[in-house]
Amino acid sequence: MPSSLDSSDDIANEGAPLSRHGLIKFLVPSIIGVLLFLVPFSFDDTINIGMGLAADSLQTLLGDALPAIATAVLCLSLVITAYVKVTKPHWAQDSALGELFDVAPVWVTMRGLGAIFALMTYFQFGPEFAIASYTGGVMLNDLAPVLLTFFFFAAILLPFLVDFGFMEFIGSLLRTPFRWIFGLPGRSAIDATASWMGSGTVGVLITTQQYEKGFYNCREAASIATNFSIVSIAFAILVTSFIGINHLFVPFYLTVVVAGLVAAVIVPRLPPLSLKSNSYYPPVGCQLQEERTGKQGLLRYSLGMAVARAEKAPGPRQLVRIALYNVADIFFGLLPLVIAIGTVALILAEFTPIFTWLSMPMVPVLEWMGLPEAEAAAPATLVGFADMFLPAVLASNIESELTRFVIACLSLTQLVYMSEIGALLLKSKIPLKLWELVVIFLIRTAITLPIIVVMAHWLVG
């Protein structure tokens, strides 16, 4: 599988001089990546980033064709997956395409459900509960077009941020505080940086890779994956846009950062994460030996690591292959999961009382916290376990801006979304069970909700 996710395994020798070529190769792509992903700007009375603007432009260009494109992608995913599973073609043996399409039966089922829901919704046949405008219609007509355009550009442009040394530079600078504050190896700063600046999926993939290479033990890998795999700034902008609080993006993301950091300090110190073994992945054992800066200053050392990574960055042809694989992985692997799980969750939310029942204890809590429309907001506090975007969907019709702000922030700090992060973790070799993910989700909700509400009353009023 093409990989742009290698951490800082190959570093510059201590004291080695920085080459001008390597420095340029680090600075130019990294600055482009920072400008595309990390620098917000005002455009048409909204706050956006470069990648978000490109995605919005593509969405405007394709317009009403996007639901049809999404349906075709979902059907193609199922057809190719079924073909690979049945015929076992040579091109799918021990290859990246094989990993993408030769998947376990549960993921085949999810791809089938995603395709069926999309076909029924697009052509308007089948049961009303599946094709209604507020179930299948939301997923296919509202969410899928946004996901297609946003993640298309994210998959293509992300290498600028992660493949040319910027992760190593930031990660090295943050090593000491990560060890002191979170009790984790310094290199976990790179995982967190990749998640917060790129995507939670990237962060989980890095963590999984580092665990399998022996750089994290079981407890560390589980803690990092469930506490630092926050969605990107780009997706945060998507949520604020969908829920109608673009003008509050700065206080919104500040709240997410504060609540997320507090949870990252507390949650790993509580069961079930604190009870995880300190043993390493058996086939490799412990390989961790954190590098020391020696006589170099921290900034000089971090720059050296960044340049060393840039020197070994993929060439143009390999970058194209990585980008194409990333796009294929998102379109054929992730999109069907989101549509399938999201549609089922919306059906349960709209046509059954299950989320209302489960969230009943939350109504008096939200009322005590002073949130208007607490009864309408309560289901949105729990439905995020199914998919990260569903709380925004359920809360989009809430009139209170304060309540929408709280739900949007909470949806980004809960982290354990079964349609993406949860699915990746269950498929990985990191020892996490489904019931443990449920408990972690609930603990994160209990910790971050009060922080978010306090900050919301302060910043939004």
C-alpha positions in Angstrom: 0.0 0.0 0.0 1.4 3.4 -0.9 2.2 5.3 2.3 2.7 8.9 3.1 2.3 8.1 6.7 5.8 7.2 7.8 6.7 9.0 11.0 10.2 10.1 12.0 11.9 6.7 11.6 14.7 8.1 9.4 16.2 11.2 10.9 19.2 13.4 10.3 22.4 12.5 12.0 23.1 14.6 15.0 24.9 17.8 14.0 24.7 17.1 10.3 24.7 20.2 8.2 21.5 21.2 6.5 21.6 21.0 2.7 20.1 24.0 0.8 18.3 21.6 -1.4 16.7 19.8 1.5 15.8 23.0 3.2 14.0 24.2 0.1 12.3 20.8 -0.3 11.0 21.1 3.2 10.0 24.7 3.2 8.2 25.1 -0.1 5.7 22.2 0.1 5.2 22.7 3.8 4.3 26.3 3.4 1.9 25.3 0.6 0.4 22.7 3.0 0.1 25.2 5.8 -1.6 27.8 3.5 -4.0 25.2 2.2 -5.0 23.5 5.5 -4.1 25.8 8.4 -4.6 29.4 7.4 -8.2 30.5 7.7 -9.4 33.6 5.8 -12.6 35.5 5.3 -14.4 34.9 2.0 -18.0 36.0 1.2 -18.7 36.7 4.8 -17.6 33.2 5.9 -14.3 31.8 7.3 -12.7 29.2 5.1 -9.4 27.6 4.2 -7.8 27.1 0.8 -8.7 23.5 0.6 -12.3 24.2 1.7 -12.6 27.0 -1.0 -11.5 24.5 -3.7 -14.0 21.9 -2.5 -16.8 24.5 -2.4 -15.9 25.6 -6.0 -16.0 22.0 -7.2 -19.3 21.4 -5.4 -20.8 24.5 -7.1 -19.4 23.3 -10.5 -20.8 19.8 -10.3 -24.0 20.9 -8.5 -26.9 18.4 -8.9 -24.7 15.8 -10.5 -23.0 15.0 -7.2 -25.7 12.6 -5.8 -25.6 10.7 -9.1 -21.8 10.5 -8.9 -21.9 9.4 -5.3 -24.4 6.6 -6.2 -22.2 5.5 -9.1 -19.1 5.4 -6.8 -21.0 3.4 -4.1 -22.2 0.9 -6.7 -18.8 0.6 -8.3 -17.3 -0.1 -4.9 -19.7 -3.0 -4.3 -19.2 -4.4 -7.8 -15.4 -4.4 -7.7 -15.4 -5.7 -4.1 -17.7 -8.6 -5.1 -15.6 -9.3 -8.2 -12.4 -9.5 -6.1 -13.9 -11.6 -3.4 -15.3 -14.1 -5.9 -12.6 -14.4 -8.6 -9.5 -13.5 -6.6 -7.8 -11.8 -9.6 -4.0 -11.7 -9.9 -3.8 -7.9 -9.7 -5.5 -8.0 -6.3 -3.0 -10.4 -4.7 -0.6 -8.8 -2.2 -1.2 -5.3 -3.5 -2.7 -2.0 -2.4 -5.8 -2.7 -4.5 -6.2 -6.0 -2.8 -6.2 -4.4 0.6 -8.8 -2.0 -0.6 -11.2 -4.5 -2.2 -10.5 -7.9 -0.6 -12.1 -7.0 2.7 -13.8 -8.9 5.5 -17.5 -9.9 5.1 -18.7 -7.2 7.5 -17.2 -4.5 5.3 -18.6 -6.2 2.2 -22.0 -6.0 3.8 -21.5 -2.3 4.6 -20.6 -1.5 1.0 -23.7 -3.4 -0.1 -25.9 -1.5 2.3 -24.4 1.8 1.1 -25.0 1.0 -2.5 -28.6 -0.2 -1.9 -29.5 2.9 0.2 -28.0 5.2 -2.5 -29.9 3.5 -5.3 -33.2 3.5 -3.4 -32.8 7.2 -2.5 -31.6 8.4 -5.9 -34.4 6.6 -7.8 -36.9 6.9 -5.0 -38.0 3.3 -4.6 -38.3 1.2 -1.5 -39.5 1.9 2.0 -40.2 5.5 3.0 -38.1 5.3 6.1 -35.0 4.6 4.0 -35.5 7.2 1.2 -37.1 10.0 3.1 -35.5 13.5 2.8 -34.4 13.4 6.4 -32.8 9.9 6.3 -31.4 8.6 2.9 -32.0 12.1 1.4 -29.7 13.8 4.0 -27.0 11.2 3.5 -27.1 11.1 -0.4 -28.1 14.7 -1.3 -26.6 16.7 1.5 -23.7 14.8 3.0 -22.3 12.7 0.2 -21.7 15.7 -2.2 -19.8 17.5 0.6 -17.7 14.4 1.5 -16.9 13.8 -2.2 -15.6 17.2 -2.8 -13.9 17.9 0.6 -12.1 14.6 0.8 -11.2 14.6 -2.9 -9.0 17.7 -2.3 -7.9 16.5 1.1 -6.6 13.2 -0.2 -4.7 15.0 -3.1 -3.3 17.9 -1.1 -2.5 16.3 2.2 1.0 15.1 1.1 2.1 18.8 1.1 1.5 18.8 4.9 2.7 15.3 5.9 5.3 14.1 3.4 7.9 16.9 3.4 8.9 17.2 7.0 6.3 19.5 8.6 5.0 16.7 10.8 8.6 15.9 12.0 9.3 19.6 12.6 6.2 20.2 14.7 6.3 16.8 16.4 9.9 17.2 17.5 9.1 20.6 19.0 6.3 19.1 21.0 8.0 16.0 22.3 8.8 17.1 25.8 5.4 18.5 26.7 3.7 15.4 25.3 5.8 13.2 27.6 5.2 15.5 30.6 1.5 16.3 30.1 0.1 13.1 28.5 2.7 10.5 29.6 3.2 9.3 26.1 6.2 8.9 23.8 7.3 12.1 22.2 6.7 10.9 18.7 3.0 10.7 19.5 3.0 14.5 18.9 3.4 13.6 15.2 0.2 11.4 15.3 -1.7 14.2 17.0 -0.4 16.8 14.7 -1.4 14.7 11.7 -4.9 14.3 13.0 -5.5 17.9 14.0 -4.0 19.3 10.9 -4.8 16.6 8.4 -7.5 14.1 9.5 -8.3 11.7 12.3 -8.0 8.8 9.8 -4.4 9.7 9.1 -3.7 9.9 12.8 -5.1 6.4 13.4 -3.1 5.0 10.5 0.1 6.5 11.9 -0.7 5.2 15.4 -1.4 1.7 14.0 1.8 1.7 12.0 3.9 2.8 15.0 2.3 0.1 17.2 3.0 -2.6 14.7 6.6 -1.4 14.4 7.1 -1.6 18.2 7.2 2.2 19.0 4.1 2.2 21.1 2.9 -0.4 23.7 -0.8 -1.5 23.8 -1.8 1.2 26.3 0.0 4.0 24.5 -1.4 3.0 21.1 -5.0 2.7 22.4 -4.7 6.1 24.3 -3.2 7.9 21.3 -5.8 6.6 18.8 -8.8 7.4 20.9 -7.7 10.8 22.2 -5.7 12.5 19.5 -7.6 11.4 16.4 -9.6 14.6 16.2 -11.2 15.7 12.9 -9.3 18.2 10.8 -9.8 22.0 10.6 -11.3 21.4 7.2 -14.0 19.1 8.5 -14.6 21.5 11.4 -15.3 24.2 8.9 -17.7 21.8 7.1 -19.6 21.2 10.4 -19.9 24.9 11.2 -21.1 25.6 7.7 -23.7 22.8 7.8 -25.0 23.8 11.2 -25.0 27.6 10.4 -22.3 29.0 12.8 -19.5 29.9 10.3 -19.3 33.3 11.9 -18.3 31.7 15.2 -15.6 29.4 13.8 -12.7 30.9 15.9 -14.4 30.5 19.3 -15.8 27.2 18.1 -12.4 25.7 17.3 -10.9 27.2 20.4 -13.5 25.4 22.4 -12.9 22.2 20.6 -9.1 22.5 21.3 -9.5 23.3 25.0 -12.0 20.5 25.6 -10.0 18.0 23.5 -6.8 18.7 25.4 -8.4 18.3 28.8 -10.0 15.0 27.8 -6.6 13.8 26.4 -5.0 14.4 29.8 -7.8 12.7 31.8 -9.2 9.8 29.7 -6.0 7.8 29.3 -5.7 7.8 33.1 -9.1 6.1 33.5 -10.3 2.6 32.7 -10.5 1.0 30.2 -7.4 2.7 28.8 -5.4 2.8 32.1 -5.9 -1.0 32.4 -4.3 -1.7 29.0 -1.1 -3.7 29.0 2.3 -2.1 28.6 3.4 -4.9 26.4 4.4 -4.3 22.8 3.2 -5.9 19.6 4.5 -9.5 19.9 6.1 -10.0 16.4 8.5 -7.1 16.9 8.7 -6.2 20.6 9.8 -2.8 21.9 11.7 -0.8 19.4 11.3 2.6 21.0 14.5 4.7 21.5 13.5 8.3 21.4 16.2 10.5 19.9 18.0 13.1 21.9 19.0 16.5 20.7 22.5 16.3 22.2 24.2 19.6 22.0 21.9 21.0 19.4 19.1 23.4 20.2 15.6 22.1 19.9 14.7 24.3 17.0 17.9 23.3 15.1 17.3 19.6 15.9 13.6 19.8 14.7 14.7 21.5 11.5 17.2 18.8 10.9 14.6 16.1 11.3 12.3 18.0 8.9 15.0 18.4 6.3 16.0 14.7 6.6 12.4 13.7 5.9 12.1 16.1 3.0 15.2 14.6 1.5 13.5 11.3 1.4 10.1 12.5 0.4 8.3 10.7 -2.4 8.9 11.8 -6.0 6.2 13.2 -8.2 5.2 9.9 -9.6 4.9 8.2 -6.2 3.0 11.2 -4.9 0.5 10.8 -7.7 0.1 7.1 -6.8 -0.3 8.0 -3.1 -2.9 10.6 -3.9 -4.9 8.3 -6.2 -4.9 5.5 -3.6 -6.0 7.9 -0.9 -8.9 9.1 -3.1 -9.8 5.5 -4.0 -9.6 4.5 -0.3 -12.0 7.3 0.7 -14.4 6.9 -2.2 -14.6 3.1 -2.3 -13.8 2.3 1.4 -14.9 5.1 3.6 -17.9 6.6 1.8 -19.9 3.4 1.7 -19.4 3.0 5.5 -20.6 6.6 6.2 -23.7 6.2 4.0 -24.6 2.8 5.4 -24.1 3.5 9.1 -25.3 7.1 8.8 -28.5 6.0 7.0 -29.3 3.3 9.5 -28.6 5.7 12.4 -30.9 8.3 10.9 -33.6 5.8 10.4 -33.2 4.8 14.1 -33.2 8.4 15.1 -36.2 9.5 13.0 -38.4 6.4 13.0 -37.7 4.7 16.3 -37.5 6.1 19.9 -34.2 4.4 20.6 -32.1 7.5 20.7 -34.8 9.4 22.5 -34.8 6.7 25.1 -31.1 6.5 25.4 -30.7 10.2 25.7 -33.5 10.8 28.2 -31.1 11.2 31.1 -29.4 13.9 29.1 -32.4 16.2 28.9 -32.3 17.3 32.6 -28.6 17.6 32.4 -28.8 19.9 29.4 -31.6 21.9 31.0 -29.5 22.3 34.2 -26.6 23.5 32.0 -28.9 26.3 30.7 -29.2 25.0 27.1 -32.4 26.0 25.2 -34.3 23.2 23.3 -32.7 20.5 25.5 -35.1 17.8 24.5 -34.3 18.3 20.8 -30.6 18.4 21.5 -30.3 15.4 23.7 -30.3 12.7 21.0 -27.5 14.6 19.2 -25.3 14.2 22.2 -25.2 10.4 21.7 -25.8 9.8 18.0 -22.2 10.8 17.2 -21.1 7.3 18.1 -22.5 6.2 14.8 -21.0 9.0 12.7 -19.3 12.3 13.4 -21.6 14.2 11.1 -25.0 13.0 12.5 -25.1 15.3 15.5 -24.8 18.3 13.1 -27.6 16.8 11.0 -29.9 16.3 14.0 -29.1 19.8 15.4 -29.3 21.7 12.2 -33.0 22.5 12.8 -32.5 23.7 16.4 -33.2 27.4 16.5 -30.9 28.2 19.5 -27.5 29.2 18.2 -26.0 28.5 21.7 -27.3 24.9 21.6 -26.1 24.3 18.0 -22.7 25.6 19.0 -22.5 23.1 21.9 -23.6 20.2 19.8 -21.2 21.0 17.0 -18.3 21.3 19.5 -19.3 18.1 21.3 -19.5 16.2 18.0 -15.8 17.0 17.3 -14.5 16.1 20.7 -16.2 12.7 21.1 -13.8 11.2 18.6 -15.0 7.6 18.6 -17.1 7.5 15.4 -17.9 4.0 14.2 -18.3 5.1 10.6 -14.6 6.1 10.5 -12.3 6.1 13.5 -14.1 3.2 15.3 -14.1 1.1 12.1 -10.4 1.6 11.6 -9.6 0.7 15.2 -11.7 -2.5 15.1 -9.9 -3.5 11.9 -6.4 -2.6 13.3 -4.1 -4.7 15.5 -4.5 -2.3 18.4 -6.3 -4.2 21.2 -9.5 -2.3 21.5 -13.0 -4.0 21.7 -16.3 -2.5 20.7 -17.6 -2.2 24.3 -14.4 -0.4 25.2 -15.0 2.1 22.4 -18.5 2.7 23.8 -17.2 3.4 27.3 -14.4 5.7 25.9 -17.1 7.6 23.9 -19.3 8.1 27.0 -16.3 9.1 29.2 -15.2 11.7 26.6 -18.8 13.0 26.4 -19.0 13.3 30.2 -15.7 15.2 30.4 -16.0 17.5 27.4 -19.6 18.5 27.6 -19.3 20.7 30.8 -16.2 22.4 29.4 -18.0 23.1 26.1 -21.1 24.5 27.8 -19.1 26.8 30.1 -17.1 28.2 27.1 -20.2 28.5 25.0 -22.0 30.6 27.6 -18.8 32.7 27.8 -18.1 33.1 24.1 -21.6 32.9 22.5 -23.8 34.1 25.3 
